[in-house]
Amino acid sequence: MTQSNDITDHVNGVKLPDSPSLESDSKSDEGFSGWPTPEWQQLGEHKWRHSDLSDHLYQAMIDVGDGIELCVEAGGNPNNPPLLMIMGLGSQMIFWPDNFVKRLIDEGFFVIRFDNRDIGLSSKVQIDGLPRISQLKMMLRLQTGLSNKGAQVAYNLTDMAEDTVRLIKALQLSKAHLLGASMGGMIAQIVAARYPSLVERMALMFTTTNRAFLRPPKPRQLYTLINRPESHSERDIIRHSVWFMKTVGTPGHVNVRMVRDIAQKRYQRSFHPLGTVQQLNAILSSGSISRFSKQVKAPTIVLHGSADGLLPASQGRVVAKTIPNAKFYLIEGMAHDIPEYYQPYLVQLIGTHLLDK
């Protein structure tokens, strides 16, 4: 359950010109819109512009229906196998480290990442009249096998999975590889189970089946799900983000300067606390997804860090045992993040599996 507490209400997009330009690939060409190269036309009629977050990617706002518009970034050769990256709880797509994304592109993927609904620049869900929910009580019910299905929430994980499916279709992809992290891994399992024809292969990172009686988070890491920053000021949000990453991140591999920089970018890009709350409610109300995990037909690998205190590695083992023929890889020393040190090995595992080398 990767949480960034980076949560917003505004979309600071750039007005795009009507006619696409295929001539310039310069980052300074702020008016660029259309297809970066002719090959991108196969993705449909979307207006792409240079990413504000990465030199390797282009960005577009894509309508996936039901009032949801997703902020999407993509990079690499569209003729390469598409890799759709699904992020975790409360985390904008910037949580995928830029170097990690670049390594996946170099590995031979056409990489696609996006902000889930309620996070980043994607659509925010506002439903009036929803009752206040005790998330702690819902956590306890989930852990002890009691259902939270009666809870009135804005949406659940199957709704978020539908967003992902509609994005695949909006980009006119016949099939895609899925890479899901934490909550994103849960969403990926649901997508693969319900739409097997759309999923080629799948890689899951520090995720869960969300079923009852699993080994719970360690107390310090559990506290990150309920603790709130002192205020919504940029300074306090950045401080909170640093504390969060020091708590759930890989010991000895948390780059505090980088964490501060990314936290500031997240805050300035989009701050919407309700989004993280509603995504956590979606997880808690959805309950166990084991019924979906058992139906996955796509060849799957599960990667999990031995030092993960938020979702203990035993939860990843359960995922691998529940998905038919899935393989489990324990990453020694890694926690609930994607540190630079581990990226070459992670990309090697992901590339070898997804590209069937």
C-alpha positions as CSV (number, residue, x, y, z in Angstrom):
1,M,0.0,0.0,0.0
2,T,2.4,2.7,-1.1
3,Q,1.2,6.0,0.3
4,S,2.7,9.4,-0.5
5,N,0.2,11.7,1.2
6,D,0.7,13.9,-1.9
7,I,-3.0,14.4,-2.4
8,T,-5.0,18.0,-5.1
9,D,-7.7,19.8,-6.7
10,H,-6.2,21.4,-9.7
11,V,-4.8,20.4,-13.1
12,N,-2.1,22.7,-14.2
13,G,-2.1,21.6,-17.8
14,V,-0.8,23.5,-20.8
15,K,-3.2,24.7,-23.5
16,L,-2.3,22.7,-26.6
17,P,-2.5,23.9,-30.2
18,D,-5.1,22.3,-32.6
19,S,-2.7,21.0,-35.2
20,P,-0.1,18.3,-34.3
21,S,3.5,18.9,-35.0
22,L,5.8,16.0,-35.9
23,E,8.9,18.1,-36.7
24,S,10.5,19.0,-33.3
25,D,11.6,16.7,-30.5
26,S,13.1,19.6,-28.5
27,K,12.2,19.8,-24.8
28,S,12.1,23.5,-25.2
29,D,9.3,23.3,-27.8
30,E,6.5,24.1,-25.3
31,G,3.9,24.2,-28.1
32,F,4.5,20.6,-29.2
33,S,1.3,18.6,-29.5
34,G,0.3,15.5,-31.4
35,W,2.5,12.4,-32.1
36,P,6.2,12.4,-31.1
37,T,6.8,10.2,-34.1
38,P,4.5,8.7,-36.7
39,E,4.5,5.3,-34.9
40,W,2.6,7.0,-32.0
41,Q,-0.5,7.3,-34.3
42,Q,-1.2,3.6,-33.5
43,L,-2.1,4.7,-30.0
44,G,-5.1,6.8,-31.2
45,E,-6.0,10.4,-31.4
46,H,-4.4,11.8,-28.3
47,K,-2.5,15.1,-27.9
48,W,0.9,14.4,-26.5
49,R,3.3,16.9,-25.1
50,H,6.7,16.7,-23.4
51,S,6.5,15.4,-19.9
52,D,7.0,17.9,-17.0
53,L,8.5,15.0,-15.0
54,S,10.8,13.1,-17.2
55,D,13.0,13.7,-20.2
56,H,12.2,10.3,-21.5
57,L,8.4,10.6,-21.6
58,Y,5.5,12.4,-23.2
59,Q,2.3,13.2,-21.5
60,A,-1.4,13.3,-22.5
61,M,-4.8,13.6,-20.8
62,I,-6.9,10.6,-21.8
63,D,-10.6,10.3,-21.3
64,V,-11.5,6.7,-20.2
65,G,-15.2,7.3,-19.7
66,D,-17.6,7.6,-16.7
67,G,-16.3,11.1,-16.1
68,I,-12.7,9.9,-15.5
69,E,-9.7,11.5,-17.3
70,L,-6.3,10.0,-16.6
71,C,-3.0,11.8,-16.8
72,V,-0.8,9.4,-18.8
73,E,2.9,9.4,-19.7
74,A,4.6,7.1,-22.2
75,G,8.0,6.7,-23.7
76,G,10.1,4.5,-25.9
77,N,9.3,2.9,-29.2
78,P,5.5,2.2,-29.6
79,N,6.4,-0.8,-31.7
80,N,8.0,-2.4,-28.6
81,P,6.0,-4.5,-26.2
82,P,3.8,-2.1,-24.1
83,L,4.4,-2.1,-20.4
84,L,1.6,-0.5,-18.3
85,M,2.8,0.5,-14.9
86,I,0.1,0.8,-12.1
87,M,1.1,2.7,-9.0
88,G,0.0,2.2,-5.3
89,L,-2.0,3.9,-2.7
90,G,-1.9,7.7,-2.7
91,S,1.1,7.8,-5.0
92,Q,1.4,9.8,-8.2
93,M,3.1,8.2,-11.1
94,I,6.3,10.1,-10.2
95,F,6.8,7.4,-7.5
96,W,8.1,5.3,-10.4
97,P,11.7,6.5,-10.3
98,D,12.9,8.1,-13.5
99,N,16.0,6.0,-13.7
100,F,13.8,2.9,-13.3
101,V,11.6,4.0,-16.1
102,K,14.5,4.7,-18.4
103,R,16.0,1.3,-17.6
104,L,12.7,-0.4,-18.7
105,I,12.7,1.6,-21.9
106,D,16.3,0.5,-22.6
107,E,15.3,-3.0,-21.8
108,G,13.0,-2.9,-24.8
109,F,9.6,-1.8,-23.5
110,F,7.2,0.9,-24.6
111,V,6.5,2.2,-21.1
112,I,3.2,3.7,-20.0
113,R,2.6,5.1,-16.5
114,F,-0.4,7.1,-15.2
115,D,-2.0,8.8,-12.2
116,N,-4.8,6.7,-10.8
117,R,-8.1,8.4,-10.3
118,D,-8.1,10.8,-7.4
119,I,-4.4,11.3,-7.5
120,G,-2.0,13.6,-9.4
121,L,-3.5,15.3,-12.5
122,S,-6.2,12.6,-13.1
123,S,-9.8,13.2,-12.3
124,K,-10.9,13.7,-8.7
125,V,-13.9,11.9,-7.4
126,Q,-16.3,14.0,-5.2
127,I,-19.5,12.3,-4.0
128,D,-21.6,14.4,-1.6
129,G,-23.2,12.8,1.5
130,L,-20.8,9.9,2.1
131,P,-20.6,9.1,5.8
132,R,-17.4,9.4,7.7
133,I,-15.7,6.0,8.0
134,S,-13.4,4.6,10.7
135,Q,-10.5,3.2,8.6
136,L,-9.0,1.5,11.7
137,K,-12.2,-0.4,12.3
138,M,-12.3,-1.4,8.7
139,M,-8.7,-2.6,8.9
140,L,-9.5,-4.8,11.9
141,R,-12.6,-6.2,10.2
142,L,-10.5,-7.0,7.1
143,Q,-7.8,-8.7,9.2
144,T,-10.2,-10.9,11.1
145,G,-12.2,-12.0,8.0
146,L,-15.2,-9.7,8.4
147,S,-16.6,-8.0,5.3
148,N,-16.6,-4.3,4.7
149,K,-18.8,-4.5,1.6
150,G,-21.6,-2.6,3.3
151,A,-19.5,0.5,3.8
152,Q,-20.5,3.4,1.7
153,V,-17.4,4.4,-0.2
154,A,-16.7,6.5,-3.4
155,Y,-15.4,3.5,-5.4
156,N,-13.6,0.2,-5.0
157,L,-10.7,-1.6,-6.6
158,T,-12.8,-3.1,-9.4
159,D,-13.7,0.4,-10.4
160,M,-10.0,1.4,-10.5
161,A,-9.3,-1.8,-12.5
162,E,-11.9,-0.7,-15.0
163,D,-10.0,2.6,-15.4
164,T,-6.9,0.6,-16.3
165,V,-8.8,-1.6,-18.8
166,R,-10.3,1.4,-20.5
167,L,-6.9,3.0,-20.7
168,I,-5.5,-0.1,-22.5
169,K,-8.4,0.2,-24.9
170,A,-8.1,4.0,-25.4
171,L,-4.5,3.5,-26.4
172,Q,-5.6,0.8,-28.8
173,L,-3.3,-1.8,-27.4
174,S,-4.3,-5.4,-28.3
175,K,-2.5,-6.7,-25.2
176,A,-0.2,-5.2,-22.6
177,H,2.3,-6.4,-20.0
178,L,1.3,-5.2,-16.5
179,L,3.7,-4.0,-13.8
180,G,1.8,-3.3,-10.5
181,A,3.2,-2.0,-7.3
182,S,1.4,-2.4,-3.9
183,M,-2.2,-1.3,-4.5
184,G,-1.3,-1.3,-8.2
185,G,-0.4,-4.9,-7.9
186,M,-3.9,-5.6,-6.6
187,I,-5.5,-3.7,-9.5
188,A,-3.3,-5.6,-11.9
189,Q,-4.5,-9.0,-10.5
190,I,-8.1,-7.9,-11.0
191,V,-7.5,-6.7,-14.6
192,A,-5.7,-9.9,-15.5
193,A,-8.5,-12.1,-14.0
194,R,-11.4,-10.2,-15.6
195,Y,-9.8,-9.4,-18.9
196,P,-7.3,-12.2,-19.7
197,S,-7.3,-11.3,-23.4
198,L,-5.8,-7.9,-22.7
199,V,-2.9,-9.1,-20.5
200,E,0.2,-10.8,-22.0
201,R,2.3,-11.3,-18.8
202,M,2.5,-9.7,-15.4
203,A,5.0,-8.6,-12.8
204,L,3.9,-7.6,-9.3
205,M,6.0,-5.8,-6.7
206,F,5.4,-5.7,-2.9
207,T,1.7,-6.5,-3.2
208,T,-1.0,-8.6,-1.6
209,T,-4.2,-10.6,-2.0
210,N,-5.7,-8.5,0.8
211,R,-7.2,-11.6,2.4
212,A,-7.8,-12.1,6.1
213,F,-5.3,-13.4,8.7
214,L,-2.2,-12.4,6.7
215,R,0.8,-11.2,8.6
216,P,-0.1,-7.5,9.4
217,P,2.2,-4.5,8.9
218,K,4.7,-3.8,11.6
219,P,3.5,-1.2,14.1
220,R,5.8,1.6,12.8
221,Q,4.8,1.0,9.2
222,L,1.1,0.6,10.0
223,Y,1.2,4.0,11.7
224,T,2.1,5.6,8.3
225,L,-1.4,4.7,7.1
226,I,-3.2,6.7,9.8
227,N,-0.7,9.4,10.8
228,R,-1.3,12.8,9.2
229,P,1.0,15.8,8.6
230,E,0.9,18.7,11.0
231,S,-0.7,20.9,8.4
232,H,-1.3,21.1,4.6
233,S,1.6,23.5,4.1
234,E,4.2,22.6,1.6
235,R,6.9,22.5,4.3
236,D,4.9,20.1,6.6
237,I,3.9,17.9,3.6
238,I,7.6,17.5,2.6
239,R,8.6,16.8,6.2
240,H,5.9,14.1,6.4
241,S,7.0,12.6,3.1
242,V,10.5,12.3,4.3
243,W,9.4,10.6,7.6
244,F,7.1,8.3,5.6
245,M,9.9,7.1,3.2
246,K,12.4,6.7,6.1
247,T,9.8,4.5,7.8
248,V,8.7,2.3,4.8
249,G,11.8,2.6,2.6
250,T,14.8,0.4,2.3
251,P,17.2,0.9,5.2
252,G,20.4,2.5,4.1
253,H,19.0,3.4,0.6
254,V,16.6,6.3,1.2
255,N,18.0,9.3,-0.6
256,V,16.6,12.1,1.6
257,R,17.4,14.9,-0.9
258,M,15.7,13.0,-3.7
259,V,12.7,12.3,-1.4
260,R,12.4,16.0,-0.6
261,D,12.6,17.0,-4.3
262,I,10.0,14.5,-5.4
263,A,7.7,15.5,-2.5
264,Q,7.9,19.1,-3.5
265,K,7.1,18.2,-7.1
266,R,4.1,16.1,-6.0
267,Y,2.8,18.9,-3.8
268,Q,3.1,21.6,-6.4
269,R,1.7,19.3,-9.1
270,S,-1.3,18.2,-7.2
271,F,-2.4,18.2,-3.5
272,H,-5.6,16.4,-2.8
273,P,-5.8,14.7,0.6
274,L,-9.2,13.2,0.0
275,G,-7.8,11.1,-2.8
276,T,-5.6,9.0,-0.5
277,V,-8.4,8.5,1.9
278,Q,-10.8,7.3,-0.8
279,Q,-8.2,5.0,-2.3
280,L,-7.6,3.4,1.1
281,N,-11.4,3.1,1.6
282,A,-11.4,1.3,-1.8
283,I,-8.9,-1.2,-0.6
284,L,-10.6,-1.8,2.7
285,S,-14.1,-2.1,1.3
286,S,-13.0,-4.5,-1.5
287,G,-11.7,-7.1,0.9
288,S,-9.9,-10.2,-0.3
289,I,-9.1,-10.3,-4.0
290,S,-8.1,-14.0,-3.8
291,R,-11.0,-14.9,-6.0
292,F,-9.4,-12.8,-8.8
293,S,-5.9,-14.0,-8.1
294,K,-6.9,-17.6,-8.6
295,Q,-8.3,-16.7,-12.0
296,V,-5.1,-15.1,-13.4
297,K,-3.9,-16.9,-16.5
298,A,-1.1,-14.5,-17.5
299,P,2.4,-15.8,-16.6
300,T,3.3,-13.9,-13.4
301,I,6.3,-13.1,-11.2
302,V,6.0,-11.6,-7.7
303,L,8.9,-9.5,-6.4
304,H,9.0,-8.6,-2.7
305,G,11.6,-7.1,-0.4
306,S,12.7,-9.0,2.7
307,A,12.7,-5.8,4.7
308,D,9.2,-4.7,3.8
309,G,7.4,-3.8,7.0
310,L,4.3,-2.3,5.4
311,L,3.4,-5.4,3.5
312,P,5.5,-8.2,4.9
313,A,7.2,-10.6,2.4
314,S,4.9,-13.4,3.5
315,Q,2.0,-11.6,1.8
316,G,3.9,-11.6,-1.5
317,R,4.5,-15.4,-1.0
318,V,0.7,-15.8,-0.6
319,V,0.1,-13.9,-3.9
320,A,2.5,-16.2,-5.7
321,K,0.9,-19.3,-4.2
322,T,-2.6,-18.1,-5.1
323,I,-1.9,-17.1,-8.7
324,P,-1.6,-20.3,-10.8
325,N,2.1,-21.1,-11.7
326,A,3.4,-17.7,-10.4
327,K,7.0,-17.4,-9.4
328,F,8.2,-15.6,-6.3
329,Y,11.5,-13.7,-5.9
330,L,12.6,-12.5,-2.5
331,I,14.7,-9.3,-2.9
332,E,17.1,-9.4,0.1
333,G,17.2,-6.2,2.0
334,M,14.7,-4.2,0.0
335,A,11.6,-2.7,1.6
336,H,8.5,-0.9,0.2
337,D,10.2,1.2,-2.4
338,I,12.4,1.0,-5.6
339,P,15.9,2.0,-4.6
340,E,18.5,2.8,-7.2
341,Y,20.8,0.0,-5.9
342,Y,18.2,-2.7,-6.7
343,Q,16.9,-1.3,-10.0
344,P,19.3,-3.2,-12.4
345,Y,18.4,-6.5,-10.8
346,L,14.7,-5.7,-10.7
347,V,14.7,-4.7,-14.4
348,Q,16.6,-7.8,-15.3
349,L,14.0,-10.0,-13.6
350,I,11.1,-8.1,-15.1
351,G,12.6,-8.0,-18.6
352,T,13.6,-11.7,-18.5
353,H,10.0,-12.7,-17.5
354,L,7.9,-10.3,-19.5
355,L,10.0,-10.5,-22.7
356,D,10.3,-14.3,-22.2
357,K,14.0,-14.3,-22.8
